[in-house]
Amino acid sequence: MNQRLKKDVKTTIFIILSALIYSFSLKVFVQAGQLFPGGFSGISLLITRSLKTYANISIPFSLVYLLLNAGPTVLVYKYVGKRFTIFSVMQYLLVSLFVQILPSYQITGDIILIAVFGGILSGFGNSLALRVNASSGGTDFIAIYASTKVHVPTWTYILYGNTVVLIIAGILFGWQQALYSIIYQFCSTQVVTSQHLRYKLMSLFIITEKPDEITAKIFSGTRHGITKLWGEGGFSKQPKCMLFMVVNAFEVDDVVEAAKAIDPHVFIDISKSERIIGNYYQKPLD
């Protein structure tokens, strides 16, 4: 089995698990608490519940969910990546299927537990898709498209956008469910933010006596630039070189291992970069 096929098989498995976990969260927690999740699933529920309550019209959740995803799908297919789009479409198609076939079940009647653990489970399901360079579609598409443009995570801004949906839900169905839905969405967003490392940037300060060898080793696995600054050890009085570079959070371990393989005595300081200005290579999604 070639490397590409192995990667696709792994991605498919993660996508299926992602869709199953997210659908389970919708059927067991969201439905039990009458909550409104974030993104297009929340908008879909708002539309279907509103039509059922105020017009006595029943429309399947899956139909509305698929229609809402159509526009953003075209956007990311054109500007982000074909492989990313294909697997993301697979994820939200499976969600639509699982929501239809999974039975409803109420684990607990405690609305706080429903909101917290439902949100955590939802975020974990979405994170599985993001981990293999896919997504759950909908507002994830929008967030990732925006992140590719500004090179910073935008999930928190999506949470702000979901507030509008919750305000409408509060007006139509009462503020209690809308307010508990904020807890659900906050927990979900925090899990996704902590797990999705693609747009988190880290600064590395590598102090070594073998700068050329380490630089060559790092360049064999990454395209990020490195700046060399020469100095002198304060105690040893020996010449030292500091290599400075910025990488994505998921690349840190690879860079550290590369540096240590050349110089076991290397000293590395790792810190979070809030923002960068200037040319920075971001590996594109497939």
Buried (B, 14 or more C-beta within 10 A) or exposed (E): EEEEEEBBEEBBEBBBBBBBBBBBBBBBBBBBBBBBBBBBBBBBBBBBBBBEEEEEEEBEBBEBBBEBBEEBBEEBBEEBBEBBBBBBBBBBBBBBEBBEEBEEEEEEEEBEEBBBBBBBBBBBBBBBBBBBBBBBBBBBBBBBBBBBEEBBBBBEBBBEBBEEBBEBBBEEBEEEBBBBBBBBBBBBBBBBBEBBBBBBBBBBBBBBBBBEBBBEBBEEEBEBEBEEEEEEEEEEEEEBBBBBBBBBBEBBEEBBEBBBEBBEEBEBEBEEBEEEEEEBEBEEBB
